[in-house]
Amino acid sequence: MSSIRKVLAWGAGFAVLCGTAATLRGFETAAMFRASEILPQPILTGPFHRVREYAEADGYLIHFTVDSDFGIYQCTGVPELQRRIGEIEAIAALVKVSKSDLFAEGLRKSVESPIAAVKNIAADPGGSVKQIPHSVGHFFGKVGSGIGNAARKAADKKNGDGAAPEEVGRGVGKILKGAAGFDKAKLECARQLGIDPYTDNARLQEEMEKVAWAFFAGGLPLKIGVSIAGGGASEILNATEFVGLPEDLYQLTGSELDYRDRTALKTMGIAPETIDALFANAAMIRSVRHQLVTTLSQIQVPGRSEIVKQMVACDTVWRAHFFHDALQLLLWRHRQSPYQSLGVHGRLAVGVTSDGIVEIPAPVDYVVWTEEVAAFASRDDLAVFQRRLILQGNLSAETSAQLAAAGWEVVRARR
């Protein structure tokens, strides 16, 4: 069990600044936590970051603010916190490499026009990493969002002037990205750092492109993993039992991943227009889309087309990540006892067991009994089924009691 999971499991033992059992009309107040009491030291602070002491919960997830040498990060939930801290360490490593003699040698050996193209890379070192905190209530509310509007918006982005899904950072630009071998150099850069090559972190994208280009164009071997292998990101990720990204994200180019994902979706019987809408959705970055498609390929039961439509409906990168976390929980349960089908209730992906129980994944941190949670627990579209919550995280004592009274069974999954 990871140290983060252990502290989350303490539940009511957290230091809650606004009162542990504060209630209003039978509901609990969403808590405020001290980061120093719920996070292990390597996550709390590092050479390039510090998590602010007060972290507010929204009833499902804990919202953390991270101050770093490269900007301010608003992180919703533990998984995003882990991901962003790893990215901060990666940026620091890349900045260190870009100040090295070997990097300078690579620039001298590269042609002049690409050098000019990378001059704008550090123009906005921090502004691009601030995010608006998200709410998981988007998924647990009753009202769903169909594929129609989401597909149209995605198609408009694809056909209009907006950037394609893979154009996350400003960086080197289309000409350099099209250079033979550069894509693989960038993938190798990400592999050595152990980070997502398609991350939505614009500053990280820019630094990766700058370093990868200097070594690629200069004809030099790319060696950056050594600079962080002894500490920093690697120790932080190990401390939280971080599960690494699939190796094929580094082995295959973007176009190869696209081909593989399209082929897998066609094999599942997904309609061509739904596949096109998914690929046109800029919020569904290539790495998350590939992981979702790969996960879905392993649950070979009816209902997958409805899941893909909800992937299309994800309108932010954070929601795409959260949806993947939920699908991972369904895969975990499917491997224990195969589902007979998948489905969607509102925006919730669900699995249906052979005896008709509806299982709902909840990749959350700490749930308290609020009006929003009560509305979810009493949803009439779910009340006709025997319901099982697949919980990653913890419940307050009141939430646990209320769910049990409402007929919910809870199965806990490790983080």
JOGIKA-V813991 format. One record per residue. N is the residue number from 1. RES is the residue in one small letter. PSI is psi in degrees with one decimal (none if undefined). Layout:
# JOGIKA-V813991
n,res,psi
N,RES,PSI
N,RES,PSI
This chain:
# JOGIKA-V813991
n,res,psi
1,m,130.7
2,s,160.4
3,s,-31.7
4,i,-43.4
5,r,-38.9
6,k,-45.2
7,v,-33.9
8,l,-32.0
9,a,-15.0
10,w,-23.7
11,g,-106.2
12,a,-11.7
13,g,-5.8
14,f,151.5
15,a,102.8
16,v,116.8
17,l,-26.8
18,c,8.9
19,g,128.6
20,t,-42.2
21,a,26.9
22,a,130.6
23,t,157.7
24,l,116.9
25,r,40.3
26,g,-4.6
27,f,151.0
28,e,157.9
29,t,133.0
30,a,136.9
31,a,160.8
32,m,127.5
33,f,157.8
34,r,119.3
35,a,-34.8
36,s,-17.6
37,e,-9.4
38,i,-4.2
39,l,142.6
40,p,155.3
41,q,-43.7
42,p,-27.3
43,i,-38.7
44,l,-44.2
45,t,148.5
46,g,-177.4
47,p,-18.9
48,f,5.3
49,h,162.5
50,r,133.2
51,v,128.8
52,r,148.7
53,e,-43.5
54,y,123.1
55,a,120.1
56,e,139.5
57,a,152.8
58,d,9.3
59,g,-20.5
60,y,-49.9
61,l,159.6
62,i,133.4
63,h,118.0
64,f,148.0
65,t,128.1
66,v,120.2
67,d,130.7
68,s,170.2
69,d,-10.3
70,f,17.2
71,g,-179.9
72,i,132.8
73,y,126.4
74,q,114.3
75,c,123.5
76,t,104.0
77,g,157.9
78,v,-42.6
79,p,-42.6
80,e,-36.4
81,l,-46.7
82,q,-44.8
83,r,-45.1
84,r,-36.4
85,i,-39.5
86,g,-36.8
87,e,-36.7
88,i,-45.1
89,e,-37.9
90,a,-42.7
91,i,-44.3
92,a,-42.0
93,a,-41.2
94,l,-39.9
95,v,-40.0
96,k,-43.3
97,v,-39.8
98,s,-12.7
99,k,2.6
100,s,161.7
101,d,-34.8
102,l,-39.0
103,f,-44.2
104,a,-38.7
105,e,-40.8
106,g,-40.9
107,l,-39.7
108,r,-34.4
109,k,-18.4
110,s,162.1
111,v,159.7
112,e,-38.7
113,s,-43.7
114,p,-32.1
115,i,-43.7
116,a,-32.7
117,a,-22.7
118,v,3.4
119,k,-24.5
120,n,5.1
121,i,-42.3
122,a,22.7
123,a,-31.6
124,d,76.2
125,p,-23.8
126,g,-23.7
127,g,-26.4
128,s,-5.3
129,v,0.9
130,k,132.0
131,q,155.3
132,i,128.4
133,p,144.8
134,h,164.4
135,s,133.6
136,v,-11.9
137,g,-22.7
138,h,-37.4
139,f,-34.5
140,f,-5.9
141,g,160.4
142,k,-37.5
143,v,126.7
144,g,174.7
145,s,122.6
146,g,176.5
147,i,-21.9
148,g,-64.3
149,n,-41.4
150,a,-42.3
151,a,-40.1
152,r,-43.4
153,k,-42.9
154,a,-42.3
155,a,-37.3
156,d,-41.0
157,k,-36.3
158,k,-39.9
159,n,-14.3
160,g,-152.3
161,d,-6.5
162,g,164.4
163,a,148.5
164,a,161.4
165,p,-36.2
166,e,-8.0
167,e,70.2
168,v,-48.1
169,g,160.3
170,r,-61.3
171,g,-135.0
172,v,-31.6
173,g,172.0
174,k,-36.2
175,i,-46.0
176,l,-36.4
177,k,-24.9
178,g,-5.9
179,a,138.0
180,a,126.6
181,g,-16.4
182,f,-41.0
183,d,-44.1
184,k,-34.1
185,a,-39.7
186,k,-39.3
187,l,-39.1
188,e,-37.8
189,c,-47.5
190,a,-39.0
191,r,-44.6
192,q,-31.0
193,l,-16.8
194,g,32.2
195,i,170.2
196,d,119.1
197,p,-14.7
198,y,21.8
199,t,150.9
200,d,5.1
201,n,102.3
202,a,-40.4
203,r,-41.0
204,l,-41.4
205,q,-43.7
206,e,-44.1
207,e,-38.5
208,m,-44.1
209,e,-40.0
210,k,-49.0
211,v,-44.8
212,a,-39.1
213,w,-44.1
214,a,-43.1
215,f,-39.7
216,f,-52.3
217,a,-28.0
218,g,-3.7
219,g,29.5
220,l,150.1
221,p,136.4
222,l,116.9
223,k,97.7
224,i,-20.2
225,g,-31.4
226,v,-30.6
227,s,-18.9
228,i,2.6
229,a,-28.2
230,g,-0.5
231,g,-160.4
232,g,-122.9
233,a,-44.5
234,s,-41.1
235,e,-39.0
236,i,-45.9
237,l,-39.6
238,n,-36.6
239,a,-24.1
240,t,13.7
241,e,43.4
242,f,132.2
243,v,122.0
244,g,161.6
245,l,154.0
246,p,141.5
247,e,-28.7
248,d,-14.1
249,l,-27.0
250,y,-24.8
251,q,-29.1
252,l,142.6
253,t,169.4
254,g,-43.8
255,s,-34.2
256,e,-39.3
257,l,-41.6
258,d,-46.1
259,y,-43.0
260,r,-42.2
261,d,-41.9
262,r,-42.9
263,t,-43.4
264,a,-42.1
265,l,-40.1
266,k,-40.0
267,t,-33.7
268,m,-10.7
269,g,21.0
270,i,136.9
271,a,141.6
272,p,-39.3
273,e,-31.6
274,t,-40.7
275,i,-44.9
276,d,-41.1
277,a,-38.6
278,l,-44.5
279,f,-22.7
280,a,-8.9
281,n,107.7
282,a,-24.0
283,a,-21.6
284,m,79.0
285,i,155.0
286,r,-42.0
287,s,-44.0
288,v,-41.7
289,r,-44.5
290,h,-41.2
291,q,-38.7
292,l,-45.4
293,v,-42.7
294,t,-43.9
295,t,-46.0
296,l,-32.0
297,s,-23.0
298,q,-4.4
299,i,83.2
300,q,73.5
301,v,163.9
302,p,154.4
303,g,-2.4
304,r,-27.8
305,s,-35.2
306,e,-35.2
307,i,-44.0
308,v,-37.1
309,k,-35.5
310,q,-28.9
311,m,-41.3
312,v,-35.3
313,a,-9.2
314,c,119.3
315,d,2.5
316,t,157.0
317,v,-37.9
318,w,-43.8
319,r,-33.7
320,a,-42.4
321,h,-44.3
322,f,-40.9
323,f,-37.1
324,h,-40.4
325,d,-40.3
326,a,-43.1
327,l,-32.0
328,q,-37.0
329,l,-39.4
330,l,-39.0
331,l,-41.2
332,w,-44.3
333,r,-38.7
334,h,-36.2
335,r,-27.3
336,q,-43.9
337,s,106.2
338,p,136.5
339,y,157.1
340,q,-21.5
341,s,164.6
342,l,162.9
343,g,-178.4
344,v,130.8
345,h,111.9
346,g,-114.4
347,r,4.2
348,l,127.0
349,a,133.2
350,v,157.2
351,g,143.5
352,v,123.2
353,t,170.5
354,s,-24.0
355,d,17.5
356,g,8.4
357,i,133.6
358,v,120.1
359,e,128.7
360,i,119.1
361,p,139.7
362,a,85.0
363,p,73.4
364,v,174.3
365,d,-60.0
366,y,117.2
367,v,129.4
368,v,159.7
369,w,93.9
370,t,173.4
371,e,-38.9
372,e,-42.9
373,v,-40.0
374,a,-37.7
375,a,-39.0
376,f,-45.9
377,a,-26.5
378,s,17.9
379,r,128.5
380,d,-23.5
381,d,-14.5
382,l,-18.5
383,a,-22.8
384,v,-8.0
385,f,159.2
386,q,126.5
387,r,143.0
388,r,125.1
389,l,122.8
390,i,101.0
391,l,128.0
392,q,104.6
393,g,-144.3
394,n,160.4
395,l,147.8
396,s,161.4
397,a,-39.0
398,e,-42.0
399,t,-42.5
400,s,-44.0
401,a,-41.7
402,q,-39.2
403,l,-42.4
404,a,-41.2
405,a,-29.2
406,a,3.0
407,g,14.7
408,w,138.1
409,e,142.2
410,v,127.2
411,v,126.8
412,r,137.2
413,a,148.6
414,r,152.7
415,r,none
